[in-house]
Amino acid sequence: MAIQQAAQPSSQKLHVLIIGGGIAGLTLAQALRKYNISFTVFERDESATSRPQGWGISLHSTLVTLENHVPGEVYDAICQAQVNPEAGRDEVRGVPFVNLDTGKVEHMVPKSKRLRLRRDGVRLGLTKGLDILWGKKLASISRKGDDNAICATFEDGTSYTGTVLVGADGAHSAVRRILAPDNNAWENRRLPCNAIGTSYYISGAKVNELREQVDPLYFFGTDPKTNTYAFWSMLEQPDDGGMMYKMQLYFSWIPSGDERELVGLSPAEVFKLKGATMFPTLREVMAEMPEDAVVSYVNLVEWPAVAWDNWDGMATLAGDAAHCMSIYRGEGVNHGIIDGCVLADALKRAADGVVCPRKAVEEYEAEMRLRGKEAVDVSHQACLDAHDYRKIETEGSFALLGAKKV
């Protein structure tokens, strides 16, 4: 039997159930907290550190919006996750596109204010001041009573009631599966490329070579000989006078044929093979990869539908649950942040009695669906262009190299 938890306080007409404690869900929670709107965050992980949170992320055109929607101490905590604190919070910079054969910068994503951050540090910063319910894996959602409330039930037998439910539970969203069940509309679409990546510590000498030759923080590029794409980024700088720097390196490629040359190889061997044709400094960085480095394949998916039944405005989606997109424009996390802020603004109008909660959700979705669909489509094209050096060289690629809207 489900254990029914207390509903929202009687003095608070609006209570938001946030399924998912990732960056999108936590941004929404912090914005609601700032607006003094009642909410509960549910996260399937057992704690903030129980599962790896990926590598680095770049925040750019969302920074002002984020700062305006979260408490000041939370924004400060987020900024503390910078991979290079010396860069400061107001650095304006572009991102180099490199010919991975020669190591030369051939294009530059237009300059803007950017922060390069550790994903785990951003998530941890966003948990500041929140009372998150950990270890909550969603089982079902249902309407309650007179249909003015929505109930979330979890696999541990507990259930909670609110006014609006938001599925911010990632690319493989359990909420999306419920809201878009027809013909398996909830299913992700796999991108037409394979990807592999790792992170490890390298010497300051090698870091300085990359800094001098390419960029001090991060760069991306394509190998004209193989059309393999690469992304390199700093993750941590030593703060104790040490000489070892943590970095990440990622390769992707569109497979041709059966790739029989990769059969039987370990992930580390595939990784080394993919980088073997690239410019000398990058190969030397790869040579410093320790034997115990964790090299992992990356499952690249997108969800292009951006459509679901919102149960008459009682349930909606945000972040990757709403518009999962490829990584090649670096926009996914930024759209998740915008989702949280836009939805919080809409719910603030509902809390103030300007609109009803249903109308608030509809207003949010009207903006987000168009923005999200466009971002998924452009990011898909960026994925294709990233693995076609000749097209970049001859035609250019706004999808891959153009200014970011979000």
N, C-alpha and C positions, 0 to 999 in steps of 0.2 A: 504494500500500500504506500502511495506517495505521501511524504511528509509535507504538509502545506505550511509554507513559511508566511510570516506576516506580510500583508500587502503594504503598499506605500502608506506613509503617515496620512492620517485623515486631513491634516492641514495642507497637504500637498496634492493637488488634483492630478498632476502629471508625474509619472514615474517611468523611467526608461530602462528597459532590460537590454544590456549590451552583451551580446554573445561573442566573445573573443577579446583577448587582452594583448593584441598586437598593436602596431603603431596607429592604425586607423581607429580602432576601438578606444584606445587610451587617449588619443587626441580628442575624440568626442567626449569622453568622460571628463577630461580636464576642462574642456570648454563649458560643459554643463555645470561642473563644480564652480567655475568662475561666475556663471549665471545663477548659481544657487538653485539649480533644478535637480530634483531627486533622481538618482540612478543607481543601478547595481551592475558591476562588471563580473562576468563569469568567464573563467579561463580553464581550458582542459589541462594545461600543464600543472604540475604539482607546485611549482614555484617559478619565480622570475628567471632562475638560473638552471632549471632542470633539463632544458633542451637547448642545443646550440641555436643561435639566432642569426646565423649567416655571417657575411663578411662586412664590407663597408657600404654606406649609402651616401648619396649626394643630395642635399637639400639646396634648392636654388630659389625659384620665383615664389615659393610658398613661405619663405622665412618671415616676411613681414606679417602675413596672415597668421602664421603659427604664433608668433610673439604676441600678437594682439588678442589671441584667444585662450592662452593658457596663463596660469599664474606666473609671476616673474621668477619665483624660485624654481619653477619647473623648467622654464626656458633656460635659465642659468645651468641647470643640471644637464639639459640636453647639449648645450654648448661645451660642457666639460668632456663630452665624448669625441671631440675633434681628434683626428688622427695626428694632426700637427698643431698643437695649441699656439705655437708661435705665429701661425698664419693670421690669428685674430678673428674676430667675428664679422668684420666688415670688409674682408678681402673681396675685390672684384677681379675675376679671372676667367679665362676661357679654358677649354679642354682640348689638348692636342690629339689630332689623328695622325698616326705614324705609319709610314711605309715600313712594314715589319721585315722587309728584306734589307733595306739600307739603314733603318733606324732614324731616318729624317722625318721631321714634322712637315706634313704636306697640306694640312688643313687645320682650322681651329674653330671649334664650336664657339659662337659669339660670347663675348665676356658678359658676366653678370655676377651679382653677389652670390657666393656659393660657400657652403660648409661641407667638408668631407668628414664623415662621422662613422664611428663604429656602431653598427646596428644594435648590438646588445646594450651599448651604453645609452643609446637613444631610448630604447624600450625601458631600461631601468630608470632613466630620468623621468619618463612619462608616468611611472608608477608612484612617483613621489606624492605623498598625501592621500593616496587612494586606498580604500579598504576592499581589495580584490578577493573574490571567492575563487580559490584555486582548486584544481582537481575536479572541475565540473564539465563533464562531457555530455553534450546535449543528446537527449533521446527523442523528444517530440515537442511540438508547440500546439496550443489549442486555444480557441476562444473560450471565455469564461462567463458564465452567468448571462447577463443581458447583452452580450457582445460588445460591451464597452471596455472590456479588459482582455488581456492576452496572457496566457500562462506558458511558462517554459518548464519542462520536466527533464530531469537529468538522470543519467544512468545509475546514480547512487540512491535514487528513489525520492529525492527532494524535488519540490516544485516551487516556483515563484511567480507572482502575478504583477503585471504592470500595465501601463497605458499603451506604450509603443515598444516593440521589440526590434532591435537592430542586429542583423547578422554581419559582424565584422570578423568572421572566423576564417579568413584566408582563402587561398585559391581552391581548396578542396572543401568548401563551406558546407556544413551540415544544414544550415538554415536555407541556403540556396537550393539544396536538394529537395527541401520541403516546399519552397515557394515556386519552384519551376520544375514540377515532376513530369509534365506531359512530354512524351517521346524522348525522355532523358535529356530534356533541354538544359539541365543543370551541368551536364558533363563538359569538362574542359576539352579543348582541341590541342593536340600536340603540335608544336612548331616543327618545321621540316629540317631541324638540325640537331646534332649531338653536341653535348657540352661536358667539360670536365674542368675541375679547378681545385686549388689547394691554397693553404696559407702556411707560412713558416718564417722563421727568423733568419735574416741574412746580415752580413757584416756592414758596418757603416761605410766601408770603402766602396762596396758595390752600390749601395744606395746613392752615394755621392756621384758615382759615374752616371747612373740613370738620371739623377737630378740635373747634372750638367749637360747631358746629351739630349734629354727629352723634357722632363717636368719633375718638380719636387714632390708632387702629391699623387697624380694619377694620369694615365693616358690610355688610349685604345688605338687599335689599328688593324690592318689586314695585310696578310702576306700575299703579294702578287703572284708568287709561284704556286701556291696551293689554295688560295682563297680562305685560309684559316684566319679566324678572327681572334684577337687577344685583348684582354683588359688587365692592366696592372695598376695596383694601388697600394699606398702605404696603409697600414692598419694601426701601428703603435710606434711611437718614438720612445727611446729610453729616457726616463726622467731621473735617473740616479747616476748619471755619468757613464752608463754602460755603452757598449759599442754595437749591440745587436738590435736590429730594427725588424718589426714584424710586417710582413707584406702579404698580399694576395695576388694570385695570378690565375687567369681563367682563359681557356681556349674553347672555341666552338667551330663547327664546320658542318656543311651540308654533305651528308654521306652520298657516295656514288657507288653503285653496285653493292656487293656483299661485304665490302671492307675486309676481305679475307686476311689482309696484312695485320689486322688488329686481333684476329681470333687467337685466343689463348694468352693474350698479354694481360698483365695486371693493370689496374688503373694508373699506377705510377709509370709503368712502361709506355702506356698509351700517351700519357701526358708528355713524357720526354720525347717521344716520337713526333708529336704534333709541334713541339717547339724547336725541333732540331734544325730547321731550315731558316730560323729567324736571325736577326742581326746579333753580332758577337756579344755585346753587353748583356742582352737578354738571355742568351745561351749561358753566359757565365753566372748569371743570377740563378738560372735553373740548376747549374752544376752544384750550387750550394744547398740544394734541397736535401735535408737529412733523410736517412733511410726510414725513420719512423713518422715522416710527414703523412698526414691523412689526405689522400687524393680521392676525390669523389666525383662520380658522374652527377650531372645536374639535369633534372627533368624539366624541360622547358615547355610550358603550356600557356594557353590563353583562353579566355572565355569571351567570345565576341558577341554573344546574344544581347547582353545588357537588357534583359526583359524578364519579368516575373510577376506573379500575382501578389500584390501588397496587402491582401486581405482587407480591402477597404481602408487602406491607410494605417493599419495597425502594425504592419511588419514591413521592413525594408532591409536593404543591404548597403554595405559600405566597404571601401578598400578593394582588395583582391577578390573578395566575395562578389562584388558588383561588377568589376571590370578588370579581370586578370589580364595583364599585358606582358609582352616580351620586355627584356631588360635593356634593349639596345638604344633606347632614348633616356633611360634612367628616370622615367617619369612615374612609375607605379607607386612608389611610396609617397611621392609628392601629391598625386591624386588622392591617395588615401587620407592624407592630412587635410586637403581641401574638403573632401567629403565630410570629415568630422566637424570642421568649422562651419561649413554651409548648413549641415543638418542641425548643429547646435543653434545657429542663428534662427533657423525656422522654428525650432522647438521653443526658443525664447519668446517668439511672437505668440506661440500657443500658450505658454505659461503666463504671459501677460494678458491673455484674453483677446488678442487681436484677431487670431484665427483659431479654429479648432485643431486638435492634434492631427486629424485626418488631412486637413488642408495643408498643414505644415509639412507633412510627409510628401504630399503631392507636389508642393512647391520645390522641395529638395530634389525629388526625383526628376522633375522636369528639367532642372539645370544639370543634374549629375548624369542622367542617361545620355544626353547629347554629348556632353564633354567626355564621358567615359568611352562611348562608342568611337568617337573620333580618335581618342588616344590609343585605343586597342588597334584600330586600323593603321594608324601612322606607325605605331611601334612594330606591327607586323611587317610593314614595308621596310622599316629600318633593319629588321632582322634579315630580310632577303638581301638588302643592299650591303650590309656588313660583310657578306660572304661573296661579294662580287667586286673585286678590286677594279676591274676594267670599267665597270659602270661608274664607280666613284671617280675614276680618273678622267673619263671622257664626258660624262653627263653631270657629274656631281650627284649629291643625294641630300635633299632637304630633310627627308625623314631621319637620316642618320646624323647629319651635321648641322641642321638648322637650329635656330633659336627655340628654346622650350617655352611653350605656352604656360605650362604649369610646372 
